Amino acid sequence: MAPSSVSEDERYRTSTQYRLWSFTPTSLLELRTTTNRNAANRVRDAVRRAREARAASSGNTSEVDGGDSRAVSAVPEGEVDCLSVEEELKLVTHFCRQTLQLGDHLQVPTDVKATAVQYIKRFYVTNSCMTYDPKTLLKTALFFATKTENHYFRLTKFAEAITATKPEEILASEFLLTQGLRFTFDVRHPFRALEGAVMELQAMANGQIPGVGELRGMDRRVKEAHGKAREYLKTSALLTDVYFHYTPSQIMMASLLIADRQLISLYLGSKLPPSSANAAISAKLMDALDRCAEMLQSMAPGREQSSEEKKELSALAKKLRKCRNPEKIDLVSLQRAKREGDGEDEKIVKKRKLEREQSAKEGEDLFGPTIQK
Amino acid sequence: MANSPLLVPGPTDHLKATTSKSISKSKLSSAAPSSKGANPEASTKASNAHAPVQDMAEQMNEEEKHKYKKADLEILYCAGKKLGEGTYANVYLGHLVTSPSTLVAIKKIKIQAAYTEGLAPDAIRELKHLQELSHPNIISLLSVFSSKDQNLNLVLEYLPLGDLEMLIKDTEGVRYGAADVKAWMGMLGRGVWWCHENFVLHRDIKPNNLLIAADGEVKLADFGLARSFSDPYRIMTSNVITRWYRPPELLFGAKHYSGAVDIWSVGLVFAELIIRTPYIAGDTEVHQISLICQAIGTPSEDVWPGVSKLPEYTVPEPATPVRGKDHYLATFGTAGHEGVDVLMGMLVLDPRKRITAREVLEHSWWSSDPKPTKNEDLPRKGGGVAKIGEDLKRRPGVLEDERGAKVSRKLDFGGMK
């Protein structure tokens, strides 16, 4: 393979962010819908089981199977009122905001916060808030991101810095998180892309390289666009679905476009000079950037939540408490049970041995006895 | 530090210990260690149609798990050869459930009782980077799944022919020449270039992390110390890379460094391939520095501006001037003039002046004579390991040797129209 033969695009297409975590809006909605429906069914089943168990052992003090009796008693009688896809999404976004705040509180670098938020968003594509409480999971995601982004934080110190959090609580859902992430931990962010583009723009402003031609006060405009774009990348890009739909460089360019449309149009023009050959690709690019920018602006940075939104969120949080899967509330105990095994391990070992024997035997049958040398 | 994914086959009797009972094929899949009744054959959608007992994430994991199966051979570590083996993972031989002849190595990450911070950093690093890097000269991660006890299992391509260290050390059994070294260096160079092209530092390049595939291809393995390039304002640890292959900037405690650290290691692998013994093998870090000064020259402000500002900069007196080409030709002359140029480029003291992976690949050495040996003609490890390799090759369907190829062709129903 000659060193020059691989383009940046080709390289990006080998990333897990592209292969596993890029979706069309339709397919993403489909996945979320399936996740939500499955979880709701499971909640109803689990509640039914819990009620049956409680009825069977009424007066008895025995524990409900793997669940939390207090939680079950919190579930009102009658049909469980489960969250909808839209409601789940609102809650996840809310807890992503909280993750950013927790990250600020712990003073972790931007990429750790950004990675943690993407972990949460990715996790809740195939998991539901009704099954795994985002309030707990966000701590695990942030802690795990400190490990994957090489910003080590001692677990005990990490837990101490957060009120009312025990280390085992953070670790209890670490495995669930990694599974939900399909064991892919690399997240490609647009931050470095922005620094690169801004350096180039500055060089153009200083006349070091040819570029956008005459533009009054370009130096100042580049600085301002940089700051504004960075705000979008640090909040809007993380909280919206843009990572699922666009590449890091598209997200970066869209955030710059929001910051200073004229400047960036000239910049893009210097990359793709207007010509009939470039017309189609330019139009396609601008269309993608505009759609990405629109998505980013739906959650502009610094926008305060209205009192209505706050009210809605607290109502959703209340609703979530009433439709939590009772069997998945005490994750610390569940985790311990898994790790220690429940007598199943021995069975599995036996099964495996049988399988090995089978497969070896099968090989023999197919290919005949070992040929003598 | 050296948590190598050792894919070295163990004793042969493990291979043969499991050939007694006969059970039909259909039972093979039903006996899978499935826990919660997800049907491995069914797609996510299909099983969703039934009572959903698992999260989507759990279902996907089940699907991955049932693609591979641990086979009959627990691969043993070569006794006493490596440091820290087994603390991080066990490696098993496995195969594709649908095709017993497609061998894989399954690396089961252990839960370390001593490590109380959750999933250990070496496992995280290896997973994170191998998931992203896909290249013929980097070990491929085929899949990841978790077993019921929540241990992670990495399914890696199976590399049966040992590693470069075994070839280098077997001076009796393995003979090789300049063209062979050039072939191995080419493969190593491309693997390292791909890492750097993707902004990954390997940070543990050494002969026993360079594994050899059945077809002779060299693959960079063990990403337990790897990390992405750091941002300029973020520091990195200097305590990486096995001492003998560790560059001077790390020995001096540099907290900001680049792909040049890996290139230094590559240079020392190159030197070792030629002289068949580690070139700069210090007993301690201080000793390592003094050996570097003797072999290559004393790092000073003259040859490396800024070096004296590094936190742990100390060099023995008197200073040795940086060695010239004649010195290298005397020891490494078999690599040829251009080969020696490449080697010297890799062993430049100042990391900013050291040759880059891209420059290595663009060097005229590759097109000068002798041409690199073709993979199929490369020397292989003789003796015990090769014999096990032979045994493995004789296992059904591996197309390696002629006999196997013939048998396989007869049974290659998939190829029939």
Interface residues (C-beta under 8 A of the other chain):
Chain A: M1 A2 P3 V6 R11 T14 S15 T16 L31 T34 T35 R37 N38 A39 N41 R42 D45 P109 D111 F123 T126 N127 S128 T131 F143 F144 K147 T148 N150 H151 Y152 R154 L155 P167 I170 L171 E174 F175 L176 T178 Q179 G180 R182 F183 T184 F185 D186 R192 K338 R339 G341 E344 D345 I348 K351 R352 K353 L354 E355 R356 E357 Q358 S359 A360 K361 E362 G363 E364 D365 L366 F367 G368 T370 I371 K373
Chain B: T18 T19 S20 K21 S22 I23 K25 K27 L28 A31 A32 P33 S35 K45 N48 A51 P52 V53 D55 M56 A57 E58 M60 N61 K69 K70 A71 D72 H95 P100 S101 I111 T116 E117 G118 L119 P121 I124 L127 K128 H129 Q131 E132 S134 H135 P136 V144 S146 K148 D149 Q150 L152 R190 W193 W194 E197 N198 R227 S228 S230 D231 R234 M236 R358 L361 E362 E390 R394 R395 P396 G397 R403 V407 L411
